[in-house]
Amino acid sequence: MKVLVTGVTGFLGGRIATRLAEAGHEIRGFVRDPARWTGRPARAETAAGDMTDRDSILRAAQGCAAIVHTAAHVKVWSKDRSIFDRVTVGGLRNVLDAAAANRARVFYTSSFLALGPTDGTTFDEETPRATAFAHNDYERTKWAADKIAREAGASGAPIVRIYPGVVYGPGTITAGNHVVQNLLMHARGKLPGMLGAGDRRMCFAYVDDVADGFAVALEKAKDGSAYILGGDNRTLVDLFAAFEKETGIRPPRLKIPYWAARAVGRMQRWRAELTGKEPELTDEVVRIYAREWAYSSARAIRDLGYRTTKLEDGVKKTVAWLKQSGELPS
């Protein structure tokens, strides 16, 4: 099957493209600059374009039976807020148009953020979102795009919605792999501390599990279906404990109160709005960390044979890769 994959220069998109190629699919990566796709599988094609350029996506989708759409504007902040809407929301509309023109199926990478915070419970794919509040533009536009994907499916469009958890593991260390970014910052003494008590649950998903889930979904998922591809619902305390076990590096001693982190994040966001320089932290992100994001992958396990990796095992594999790649001392 010929598959168009968007977002291939990102952490998850690149791994999905590789896994689909390993499964025998013909891959065409949709990229702004083909030279940036450093992990390109052998014999994979490239199609140059931009998610905001409908015509370029229409051209790229020609001859493809499926579009795996992983691209979005993955940032905590942008001076031009409209870029979130143009890339994340408008980009999905363009993909749906390209799919319709080529009679292709769409496998849309939504986000657990679109499902909303869970705060003391565990959501599945059908749990109604519990709040109408979005913490930042990324969550706002992923939620808006998710509504479009749901409406398209309800109208009969051949689309499958997939919700990865907090994806981590070996691969490109980009904003999409922020778990590994934070672990490396901590290892290098650059992480000030842990936000809050570190006791909020989040759905940690090992990257290879998610990529495998996409490969199986391509074969088994029915149009209009939706799947959470997650893993262990664990805390930051658990994450750093697993990291200590593999590296000997003690967890952060300082636990920064949310109110203090919000104050710092607010000042960084205000400074960014004045200077245009992207902040390391915003008060909006701190509010996300203050919530719980726990989800069940039971449907994917039942329907797709989806398998999850325990957090401790995933961190062990990640640390081994970081040592092999020279990011951590052996």
N, C-alpha and C positions, 0 to 999 in steps of 0.2 A: 504494500500500500504506500502511495506517495503521501507524505504528511508535511504540511507547512507548520513550522514551529516558530512562534514569535518569542522575543525575549531571550534568545539563545546566548547572549553575552552575560546574562545574569546568572546568579548562583544556581537556582532551581531549573530555570529554562535550559541551561547548558547541560545539566545532568540528565534531564528528561530526553533531550535530543540524542544524547549518547546512548541512553538505555533503549530508546526506540530503534536506533540504528542497530544495536546489538540484537534486537528482536527480529531483525530482517526487514524493517521498513525503509523506504527511500525517503531521506530527510532533505528538506529544503529550509534553510534557516533564514528568517526575515530579520535583517540587520540594517542599521543606518550606515555602518562602515564594516564591510566584510573582513577587513584586516584585524578588527577587534575580537573576532570570534577565534580565540586562540585554542580552544579545546574542540575544534571542529572535527567530527568523526570522518574517517576515511570515506571518500566518495560522496560525502554530503554536498549538496548544492547550496549556493547562497542567492538571495534575492535582496537587492538593496532597496531601502525605502524607509518610510517613517510612519508611525502609527497614526499620525494626524493627516496623512496623505492617503485619501481613500483610493485614488487611482493606482498608487503603488502597491497597495494590498490586493486590489483586484488582479493586477498583473501577476503578483507573486503566487496567488492561489490557483492560477490556471493549471489544470491537470491534477490537482490535489484532491484526494478523497476525504481528507480530514485536516482540520486546522486545530493545533494545540496552542491555545492562546495564553501565554504566561506573562506577556509584557504589561507593565503598568509604570506609573511614575512613583518609584519607591524612594521617597524622601521624607524626612521628618518635617521639612520646611522648604518652601521656595518663595522667593520674593514675588514672582508672578504666580499668584495662586491659581490662575486660570489654567496653568499647564496641567494640573491634576485632572481637571475636567476634560481638557482636550485629549490627553493621552489615555487616561484610564476609562472615562466614560465614552468619549468620542471614538477612541480606538476600538472599543468593543462594538460599537455601532458599525464601524467600518468593516470589522471582521465578519459580522453577521451579514452585511451586504455582500462581501466577497464570497462567503459560504453559499449564500442563496444563488449567486450568479454561477457558481461552479458545482452546485448540488453536493456540497461537502458537509460533513458533520463537524460540529464545533465542540471541543473539549475545553471549557472555559475554566481557567484557574481563578477562582474567586478568593476569598480570604476569610479566615476565622473571624476577623474584625467585622466583617459584614453580618455575621450571625449575632454579634453583640456580646457584651460581658456577661459572665454566668454567675458570679458572686454567690458562692456557697452551694451551687448545684452543678449539674453537668448537662450540657445541651447535646441534642442530635440535629440532624439535617432539617427536621420539621418543627423544632422548638421555636415558637414565635419570639422574635427579638423583644427583649424586655425593656428597652429604652429607645426613645426617639432622639437621643443626644449622641453626636459623634465628637470624639475627642480632638481630632485634627483633620486636615484636608485629605490625607491618605485614607483614613477610615471612612470619611464622608463620601468620597468618590468610589471607593470599593463597594460601599453599601448601595450607592446609586446604581453602579454598574450591575450589581447582583440583582437588583429589582428588574433591570432591563433583561437580564438573562432568564429570570424566572418568567417574565411576561412572554418572551420569545418561545420558551418551552411550552407554556400553556397554550400558545397560539399554533403549536404544531411544528415549530422549527426543530431540526435535528441537533439538539444541544444537550450536553451533559455538564452539570456544574460540579466542580471539584474544589474542596476546601482543605488545603494543606494546613497542618498545625504550625507551630513555631519551628521552622525547618532549620536544621543544623547538621554539620558534618564536614567531611573533606570536600574541597572545591573552592571556587573563586571566593575570596574574602571580600565580599561587597556588602552593601547595606542589607541585602537579602539574607546574609549569613551573619547577622549581628550577634548571635550567641557566641560564635567563635571569635568575632571581633572583641567582644567583652572579655572572654577568657584570655586572649592574648594581651589585652590592655592590663588585665590583672597580673598576669605573669611578668609583665615588664614594669610593674609598679606604677602604672599610669591610670589605674581605676581608683577614684577617690574612696569609694566604699560601696556598700550594698544599699539599694533603695529600700527604705522602710525596714521591716523585720525580715524581708525575704521569704515571707510565708504565704504569698499569693500563688495559687495553682495556675499553671499554664500548660498547654498541650504541646509537649516536646515531640517533634517528628524527625526521625533520622532520615537524611536526604535520600539514601538508597531505597528505603522503604517507600517513600513517596514516589520516586521515579518508577519503581516496579509497579506501584499502584496505577500510575498513568498507563503503563504498557498493557496491563491487564484490562483496564477500563476501555482502552481502544478496541479490544476484542469482545468484551462481555457486556459493557454498560449499555442500557437501553436509552433511547432518546427520551429526554424529559426527566431523567433520573439525576440524583445528586448524592455525592459521597464525601464524607469527611475522611481525609487521609492523615490521621494524627498518630498518637503514641501515648506515652505515659503522661498523665496529668500530675505534674510534680512542681516543686518550688525552686526558687533561686538558691535556697539553703541546700537543697538536694543536689542541684547542679554543681555548686562549688565544692560540696563534699565529695562528689564523684571525681571532680578535677583534682582535688587534693590526693585522693587515693592513687591516681595515676602519675602525678607529678611531684608530690610532696609539698606543693605550694599551699600554704594555709589559706582558708577562706578570708575574705575581707574582714578586718576587725571592726572597722567603722560602719555603723548602720545609720544612714542619713535619713532623718525624718522626712516624710513626704512634703510637709509644709516648707522645710528648708530647701529641698530640691526644687520644689515649684518656684520658689523665690529666685533661685539661681537660674533656672530655666527660663523664667519670664524675662529676666534681665538679658540673657543671651538672645532670646527671641527679639526683644526690642532693639538690641544692638545690631542684629542681623537685618532688621527692617531698615535701619539707618545706613548700614555699610554694604549690604548685599552679600556678606560672607555667611555661609551656612553655619548654623550653630551646632555645637556638639550635643546639646541637650535643650529641650524646651519644656515649659510647664505642661504642655499638652501631652508630651510623651510620659512625663512623670505620672499624670493622671491615668494613663493606660496601664502603667506598672502597678498602680494602686488598686486595680480591679483584678478579678479572676477571669481566666479564659480557659475553661475546662470543657472538653468535648469528647464524645463517644465515637469510636470508629467501628462500632458493632455491625453496622450495615455493610460497610466495605469488607469486613472480615467474613461476613456471611455470604455476600453476593460475589465478591471478587477474589476471595481467598487471600485478602490483604493480611500481611504479617507485620508486626511491629517489633522494634528493637527496644529493649529496656534502656532507660536513660544511662545507667552505669555502663552497659555494654557499648552504647553509642559514643559516650565520652571516651571510653577506652580506645575505640577505633579511631576517633578523631585525634586524640593525643598522639597515637602511633603515627598518623599521617603528618601531623604538625612537626614531629621530630624528624621524620623521614624527609620532609620538605625543607627542613632547616629553620622553621619558624620558632621551634622550641629546641633547647639543647638536649642531646640524646643522653 
